[in-house]
Amino acid sequence: NGKSELLANTTLGQGKGSLGDCTFSFSFPITEGQDRYVVSIGRRGEFIYSFEQLRAHGVAIQLGQ
């Protein structure tokens, strides 16, 4: 959240891939009421979402090499 409190922790599922593309699924519970939700995968940066964005669209992150 905006206070840097850890709200949830999860692991990546088994990857599925093809030439030049690999997809990992993951899920985590969210509870309405935070000012923002920060999703971080390893050292690949942070992705910031509102509750409405997560509820409507979930998370889809594309990471480059």
Secondary structure, 3 states (H helix, E strand, C coil): CCCCCCCCCCCCCCCEEECCEEECCCCCCCCCCCCCEEEECCCCCEEEECHHHHHHHCCCCCCCC
